[in-house]
Amino acid sequence: MTEPTIEDYFLEERTFPPSAEFAAAALVSDDSLHREADADFEAFWARQARELLSWSRDFDTILEWELPDAKWFVGGELNVSANCLDRHVAAGIGDRIAYHWEGEPGDTRTITYADLLAEVQRFANVLRSLGVERGDRVAIYMPMIPELPVAMLACARLGAAHSVIFGGFSPDSITDRVQDGGCKVIVTADGGYRRGAASLLKPNVDAAVDQCPTVSAVVVVERTGSPVTMVDGRDHWYHELMAAADPVCAPEAMGSEDLLFLLYTSGTTAKPKGIMHTTGGYLTQVAFSYKYVFDLKPETDVYWCSADIGWVTGHSYIVYGPLANGATSVLYEGTPDTPGRDRMWDIVERYGVTQLYTAPTAIRTFMKWGAQEPARHDLSSLRLLGTVGEPINPEAWMWYHEHIGGGRCPIVDTWWQTETGGQMITPLPGVTATKPGSATFPLPGIGVEVVDEEGNRIEQGGGYLTLTRPWPSMLRGIWGDHDRYESTYWSQYPGRYFAGDGAKIDADGYLWLLGRVDDVMNVSGHRISTTEVESALVDHHAVAEAAVVGASDDVTGQAIVGYVIIRNDAVASEELVAELRQHVATKIGPTARPKRVIIVPDLPKTRSGKIMRRLLRDVAEGRDLGDTTTLADPTVVEAIRDSAANGPGSAA
Ligand code: WTA
């Protein structure tokens, strides 16, 4: 091959080995797991499945693999809620706290494993009384309150699959998902608290449910006390049904390959895909990765994942991974800037959080707000930090390391997807010397290769990220559309799963994620990743966040346009814009110098915090905007248009 698939510009040379102290106490401190998995990955996963989970019937076959269909732990039977609850209570740790829940207004609930088991059994009986049976689907549209994991676990107890719909979605999005899944019941709440006010949920369900003929009942948790309309015979209050419910509900013995949940990923244009996850393999990989990637010490740790349970991160690393391991977690309802911009750090301090798992987009927001916010709190309880959801720019990584981690906490930058179910590429905190911005290496048992257009393996440099073998928590398909499953994930590179992400491998074999391949820019024939130019911009001390797109250009094919948010203490000016363009050229090379840099107040993001570069391309090319329904805040784009027309950099 003569030309690289995606060019490799950004060179990051800092490395951070775990401290001797961390490594000495870590669950994994050498390469034995990797060696074991390399020798026989099926046997490795079988050992994890048997050691980490309780099976009511042992499995006969570890893996049946008929590309693209995998079946893991065939013949095995287990119940996910029994693995997350009953066995811990039976083992005598029913008094351990499962969740320190905190509402946005400051109200709290402390929920032990025994409490959770009691509530889950009752709610399973409630669902059963509403006609839910093994094999059914139940939609859940809720704020971040304890009844949300309760509802999920109650479904799992009965063998019904849940389909959690993120609480920020509109009635149309609810309708699409409930119809597609053929859900029987919707569990919701009157509302939840966000930014100091009640945000209503039930009216959205009301607007959706008329178009959902399969739904026979709606269960409503009273959270905010906002007025709601209850339809007789269809709508029921959670607390009323719970008060009348039988307290005992035995868990169903489920087959390893029975459906545990559907979770819809919204493609930017096409119909959302109902990603299918099953029981035994999913729970094995999330329990394994949770334990070892976060180095869990369940007796003493207080773990906090700040994601929403409506995304896969919350499913795997707020609900199933932590509970399967008997961990203690913080569950927080609201936003990070209510009542002040130090809410996160206040929570860390008050609960003595030991592991914090959050998103790069949140970290860049904290950078913009400034280091004085975390500095007001004692964060010395933290011993490990994690990130997920996007590539993390090296400067954001350094800021997290220094201002949140106090320079002492290993950072696990975890690459994975809704489709992979669990973490796939990540440091092991007691072993891996990290490099800021690199997700480092595949977990034991996971096969990753970077390939060129033709599917040839690349030893060093940029290309496309592929997975070379099945893994236990892989998606089992797209609900109702097997062809789309095969063509989306398994047809680009025969025999491999194509993740849709660009990646590069450096001279030491470290993996660097380069963003979605749809976002790669082509400037005068150079294939440049948006991630690398963004990292170069964020490397400048005035910049908190950057989004880069290729806008069509008569001369160069595409020209690089950078949108930047500056830090609170920086001043927007033409000089700064010139300096930023030059900074990129100096940092990673003149080919990557942006043609324009525009200082903006905000960036368009999906509700899960991913930057919507497609909309920024529309702005850069002066086009009408495409579909904006997945945008978290639709007013942002107007502000960006205004900055592009009138602010510094507009004359370029
Ligand atoms: C991106 C979230 C770089 C990637 C768990 C992936 C990342 C998509 C990382 C999946 C990371 C996630 N570094 N990129 N550590 N983690 N991504 O389905 O593009 O919401 O394909 O799952 O997020 O997003 P999803």
Boltz pocket constraint, residues with backbone or C-beta under 6 A from the ligand:
constraints:
  - pocket:
      binder: B
      contacts: [[A, 265], [A, 311], [A, 312], [A, 313], [A, 387], [A, 388], [A, 389], [A, 390], [A, 391], [A, 392], [A, 413], [A, 414], [A, 415], [A, 416], [A, 417], [A, 418], [A, 419], [A, 425], [A, 439], [A, 499], [A, 500], [A, 501], [A, 513], [A, 514], [A, 515], [A, 516], [A, 608]]
      max_distance: 6.0
